[in-house]
Amino acid sequence: MNVSDIEYQIRKYERGLRVLMKQKPHPMQEASHKHKIKSYANEMGKYKKMLHEITGSSTPSIPRWPL
């Protein structure tokens, strides 16, 4: 995977995480909502670690995506 693909994936999961954090889940769906948030954060962390190994920085050079 090249750097631009990794940065794209980081921004994709980052935006998805922000959208999930803004949502108010139905009380019956709170457990699955928390699981989705943890899953997105884990995926984003995995890509940030990959980016850090390649470039020495875990911050993507592309700007954040708007909500």
Buried (B, 14 or more C-beta within 10 A) or exposed (E): EEEEEBBBBBBBBBBBBBEBEEEEBEEEEEEEBEEBBEBBBEBBEBBBEBBEEEBEEBEBEEEEEEE
